[in-house]
């Protein structure tokens, strides 16, 4: 079994690419992104790399405008790495949405050359939506407002939890 695999041997690894964990200096933060076609949900880690918090949702426009907004957040918040949700199909294959996410990561690297982890995001939006309806009893309008940044937080927290279990 390869080192750094956060899952039991029968599961496909959730961390992509498989180069291993991205370690940041104390004080730097991870920025989690849940890319949608209309919005990008953002989450930010604490400086100790233990807790992910919903940060913002940005409306997608042209890539250059989105990237400029993300670059400003990266600078303002002391971000040292990105964690992008990778929308893998339920059967583990990668479709057009994965290709779009990988293209976004490549293009973003030209603007903000930070280490980037692609994290399997299967079921993240569904889990967040279920929590908002079953546990938080939020209205449909409020759920629509929160879902993207909460999904980004869910993705980033999964990465941080995995990171905490990896040997230093």
BAFI-864646 format. One record per residue (C-alpha): residue in one letter; x, y, z. Coordinates in Angstrom, 1 decimal. Layout:
BEGIN
+---+--------+--------+--------+
: r :      X :      Y :      Z :
+---+--------+--------+--------+
: a :      X :      Y :      Z :
...
+---+--------+--------+--------+
% end
This chain:
BEGIN
+---+--------+--------+--------+
: r :      X :      Y :      Z :
+---+--------+--------+--------+
: x :    0.0 :    0.0 :    0.0 :
: x :    1.5 :    3.4 :   -1.0 :
: x :    2.4 :    5.7 :    1.8 :
: x :    0.0 :    8.6 :    2.4 :
: x :   -3.1 :    6.7 :    1.3 :
: x :   -5.8 :    7.9 :    3.7 :
: x :   -8.2 :    5.0 :    2.8 :
: x :   -8.4 :    1.3 :    3.4 :
: x :   -6.7 :   -0.8 :    0.7 :
: x :  -10.0 :   -1.6 :   -1.2 :
: x :  -10.9 :    2.1 :   -1.7 :
: x :   -9.5 :    4.3 :   -4.4 :
: x :   -7.3 :    7.0 :   -3.0 :
: x :   -9.2 :   10.3 :   -2.4 :
: x :   -6.1 :   12.4 :   -2.7 :
: x :   -5.0 :   13.4 :   -6.2 :
: x :   -2.3 :   13.9 :   -7.4 :
: x :   -0.5 :   11.3 :   -5.3 :
: x :    2.7 :   13.2 :   -4.6 :
: x :    1.8 :   13.2 :   -1.0 :
: x :    0.6 :   15.9 :    1.5 :
: x :    1.3 :   19.6 :    1.0 :
: x :    2.9 :   20.9 :    4.2 :
: x :    2.7 :   24.6 :    4.9 :
: x :    4.7 :   26.8 :    7.2 :
: x :    3.0 :   27.9 :   10.4 :
: x :    0.8 :   30.9 :    9.8 :
: x :    0.1 :   30.0 :    6.2 :
: x :   -3.4 :   28.8 :    5.3 :
: x :   -5.1 :   26.5 :    2.9 :
: x :   -7.8 :   27.8 :    0.6 :
: x :  -10.5 :   25.2 :   -0.3 :
: x :  -12.5 :   25.6 :   -3.5 :
: x :  -15.7 :   24.0 :   -4.6 :
: x :  -15.9 :   24.9 :   -8.3 :
: x :  -19.3 :   25.1 :   -9.8 :
: x :  -20.4 :   26.3 :  -13.2 :
: x :  -22.0 :   29.5 :  -11.8 :
: x :  -20.2 :   30.0 :   -8.4 :
: x :  -17.0 :   29.0 :   -6.6 :
: x :  -17.4 :   28.2 :   -2.9 :
: x :  -14.4 :   29.1 :   -0.7 :
: x :  -13.2 :   27.9 :    2.6 :
: x :  -10.2 :   28.9 :    4.6 :
: x :   -8.2 :   26.9 :    7.1 :
: x :   -7.0 :   28.3 :   10.4 :
: x :   -3.3 :   29.1 :   10.7 :
: x :   -2.8 :   25.8 :   12.6 :
: x :   -4.2 :   23.8 :    9.7 :
: x :   -6.8 :   22.0 :   11.8 :
: x :  -10.1 :   23.7 :   11.1 :
: x :  -11.8 :   24.7 :    7.8 :
: x :  -14.3 :   27.5 :    7.9 :
: x :  -16.6 :   28.7 :    5.2 :
: x :  -15.2 :   31.9 :    3.7 :
: x :  -17.2 :   33.2 :    0.7 :
: x :  -19.0 :   32.4 :   -2.5 :
: x :  -17.9 :   34.2 :   -5.6 :
: x :  -20.0 :   34.4 :   -8.8 :
: x :  -18.2 :   33.0 :  -11.8 :
: x :  -17.5 :   35.4 :  -14.6 :
: x :  -14.6 :   35.2 :  -17.0 :
: x :  -11.6 :   33.2 :  -15.8 :
: x :   -9.3 :   36.3 :  -15.6 :
: x :  -11.8 :   38.1 :  -13.3 :
: x :  -12.3 :   35.0 :  -11.1 :
: x :   -8.5 :   34.5 :  -10.9 :
: x :   -7.9 :   38.1 :  -10.0 :
: x :  -10.5 :   37.9 :   -7.2 :
: x :   -8.9 :   34.6 :   -5.9 :
: x :   -5.4 :   36.1 :   -6.1 :
: x :   -6.5 :   39.1 :   -3.9 :
: x :   -8.0 :   36.6 :   -1.4 :
: x :   -4.8 :   34.5 :   -1.5 :
: x :   -2.7 :   37.6 :   -0.8 :
: x :   -5.0 :   39.0 :    1.9 :
: x :   -5.4 :   35.8 :    3.8 :
: x :   -1.8 :   34.4 :    3.6 :
: x :   -2.8 :   31.4 :    1.6 :
: x :    0.1 :   28.9 :    0.9 :
: x :   -1.8 :   26.1 :   -0.9 :
: x :   -5.1 :   25.4 :   -2.7 :
: x :   -7.3 :   22.4 :   -2.2 :
: x :   -9.8 :   22.0 :   -5.1 :
: x :  -12.7 :   19.6 :   -5.0 :
: x :  -12.3 :   17.1 :   -7.8 :
: x :  -15.8 :   16.0 :   -8.9 :
: x :  -15.1 :   12.3 :   -9.6 :
: x :  -18.0 :   10.2 :  -10.8 :
: x :  -19.5 :    7.8 :   -8.3 :
: x :  -17.8 :    4.8 :  -10.1 :
: x :  -14.4 :    6.5 :   -9.7 :
: x :  -14.0 :    7.6 :  -13.3 :
: x :  -13.3 :   11.2 :  -14.3 :
: x :  -15.6 :   13.0 :  -16.7 :
: x :  -15.8 :   16.5 :  -18.1 :
: x :  -16.2 :   18.2 :  -14.8 :
: x :  -12.9 :   16.7 :  -13.6 :
: x :  -11.3 :   17.9 :  -16.8 :
: x :  -12.6 :   21.4 :  -16.2 :
: x :  -11.3 :   21.3 :  -12.6 :
: x :   -7.9 :   20.2 :  -13.7 :
: x :   -7.8 :   23.0 :  -16.4 :
: x :   -8.8 :   25.5 :  -13.8 :
: x :   -6.0 :   24.3 :  -11.5 :
: x :   -3.5 :   24.6 :  -14.4 :
: x :   -4.7 :   28.1 :  -15.4 :
: x :   -4.8 :   29.3 :  -11.7 :
: x :   -1.1 :   28.1 :  -11.3 :
: x :   -0.1 :   30.6 :  -13.9 :
: x :   -1.6 :   33.5 :  -11.8 :
: x :   -0.9 :   32.2 :   -8.3 :
: x :    1.8 :   29.5 :   -8.4 :
: x :    0.8 :   27.7 :   -5.2 :
: x :    0.9 :   24.0 :   -4.5 :
: x :   -2.5 :   22.5 :   -5.3 :
: x :   -4.2 :   19.4 :   -4.1 :
: x :   -7.1 :   17.9 :   -6.0 :
: x :   -9.4 :   16.2 :   -3.4 :
: x :  -12.2 :   13.7 :   -4.3 :
: x :  -15.4 :   15.6 :   -3.5 :
: x :  -17.9 :   12.9 :   -4.1 :
: x :  -21.0 :   13.4 :   -1.9 :
: x :  -19.8 :   16.7 :   -0.4 :
: x :  -22.6 :   18.8 :   -1.7 :
: x :  -25.1 :   16.1 :   -0.9 :
: x :  -23.9 :   15.8 :    2.7 :
: x :  -24.0 :   19.6 :    3.1 :
: x :  -27.5 :   19.9 :    1.7 :
: x :  -28.7 :   17.1 :    3.9 :
: x :  -27.2 :   18.8 :    7.0 :
: x :  -28.9 :   22.1 :    6.0 :
: x :  -32.3 :   20.5 :    5.5 :
: x :  -32.4 :   17.8 :    8.2 :
: x :  -30.3 :   19.4 :   11.0 :
: x :  -30.3 :   23.1 :   10.5 :
: x :  -33.8 :   23.4 :    8.9 :
: x :  -32.7 :   26.2 :    6.6 :
: x :  -35.0 :   27.7 :    4.0 :
: x :  -34.4 :   26.9 :    0.3 :
: x :  -33.1 :   30.5 :   -0.3 :
: x :  -30.7 :   30.4 :    2.7 :
: x :  -29.5 :   26.9 :    1.6 :
: x :  -28.7 :   28.2 :   -1.9 :
: x :  -26.8 :   31.1 :   -0.4 :
: x :  -24.6 :   28.8 :    1.8 :
: x :  -24.2 :   25.5 :    0.0 :
: x :  -21.1 :   26.3 :   -2.1 :
: x :  -19.0 :   27.7 :    0.7 :
: x :  -20.1 :   25.0 :    3.1 :
: x :  -19.2 :   22.3 :    0.5 :
: x :  -15.8 :   24.0 :    0.1 :
: x :  -15.4 :   23.8 :    3.9 :
: x :  -16.4 :   20.1 :    3.9 :
: x :  -13.8 :   19.4 :    1.2 :
: x :  -11.1 :   21.3 :    3.0 :
: x :  -11.9 :   19.8 :    6.4 :
: x :  -11.6 :   16.3 :    4.9 :
: x :   -8.2 :   17.2 :    3.5 :
: x :   -7.0 :   18.7 :    6.8 :
: x :   -8.2 :   15.6 :    8.7 :
: x :   -6.3 :   13.4 :    6.3 :
: x :   -3.2 :   15.7 :    6.6 :
: x :   -3.3 :   15.4 :   10.4 :
: x :   -3.0 :   11.6 :   10.1 :
: x :    0.1 :   11.7 :    7.8 :
: x :    3.6 :   11.2 :    9.2 :
: x :    5.5 :   14.5 :    9.4 :
+---+--------+--------+--------+
% end
